[in-house]
């Protein structure tokens, strides 16, 4: 997963992602808001996920590790069955 995210960073931003550690902050390395939007859309296409509105923030795309964690969390949400609401009588 990390190699794929590195590739997406290379394609969608001006950051050289190959020497990055998983925790390196992409914004501190020069990622712009425009780059972040392009990267977000590429990640959604690659992993067939859709980030909810509350996940659209700098933290979600701040590093390779943050992106991977977000994608894994979205996959987990997709496989968990919805919880039934209990209505008290």
Phi, psi and omega per residue, in radians:
X1 nan -0.698 -3.112
X2 -1.085 -0.704 3.140
X3 -1.121 -0.675 3.111
X4 -1.152 -0.759 3.125
X5 -1.142 -0.674 3.061
X6 -1.029 -0.768 3.133
X7 -1.068 -0.756 3.135
X8 -1.125 -0.688 3.090
X9 -1.077 -0.771 3.126
X10 -1.067 -0.712 -3.090
X11 -1.293 -0.648 -2.947
X12 -1.811 -0.153 3.139
X13 -2.291 3.132 3.094
X14 -1.728 0.314 -3.086
X15 -1.662 2.358 3.027
X16 -1.408 1.797 -2.998
X17 -1.477 -0.270 -3.058
X18 -1.054 -0.749 -3.117
X19 -1.487 0.081 -3.052
X20 -1.296 2.497 2.945
X21 -1.435 2.769 3.136
X22 -1.023 -0.445 -3.080
X23 -1.641 -0.089 -3.084
X24 -1.051 2.319 -3.104
X25 -1.370 2.022 -3.088
X26 -1.172 -0.579 3.132
X27 -1.198 -0.688 3.094
X28 -1.160 -0.396 3.125
X29 -1.571 0.046 3.032
X30 1.929 0.145 3.116
X31 -1.189 2.250 3.128
X32 -1.621 2.985 3.084
X33 -1.063 -0.694 3.112
X34 -1.109 -0.767 3.068
X35 -1.023 -0.726 -3.106
X36 -1.101 -0.710 3.119
X37 -1.137 -0.772 3.111
X38 -1.081 -0.749 3.130
X39 -1.136 -0.768 3.118
X40 -0.997 -0.824 -3.132
X41 -1.131 -0.665 3.114
X42 -1.147 -0.719 3.111
X43 -1.119 -0.757 3.120
X44 -1.055 -0.761 3.123
X45 -1.136 -0.811 -3.079
X46 -1.097 -0.767 -3.037
X47 -1.791 0.071 3.086
X48 0.933 0.881 3.087
X49 -2.225 2.904 3.042
X50 -2.336 2.071 -3.128
X51 -1.250 2.271 3.087
X52 -1.232 2.786 -3.093
X53 -0.901 -0.725 -3.103
X54 -1.184 -0.246 3.113
X55 -1.628 -0.058 -3.117
X56 -1.485 1.392 3.138
X57 -2.587 2.988 -3.085
X58 -1.088 -0.554 -3.095
X59 -1.123 -0.679 -3.093
X60 -1.052 -0.649 -3.091
X61 -1.931 0.362 -3.030
X62 -1.271 -0.407 -3.109
X63 -2.748 2.946 3.077
X64 -1.058 -0.742 3.131
X65 -1.077 -0.737 -3.140
X66 -1.140 -0.694 3.124
X67 -1.136 -0.818 -3.139
X68 -1.071 -0.756 3.122
X69 -1.077 -0.722 3.139
X70 -1.130 -0.768 3.135
X71 -1.120 -0.789 3.122
X72 -1.069 -0.681 3.109
X73 -1.130 -0.697 3.111
X74 -1.159 -0.700 3.076
X75 -1.087 -0.713 3.134
X76 -1.079 -0.709 3.114
X77 -1.102 -0.615 -3.120
X78 -1.222 -0.523 -3.065
X79 -1.650 -0.266 3.104
X80 -1.386 2.293 3.102
X81 -1.179 2.579 3.124
X82 -1.093 2.494 3.122
X83 -1.406 2.362 3.138
X84 -1.419 2.455 3.089
X85 -1.461 2.386 3.082
X86 -1.726 2.172 3.135
X87 -1.817 2.107 -3.129
X88 -1.280 2.414 -3.139
X89 -1.489 nan nan
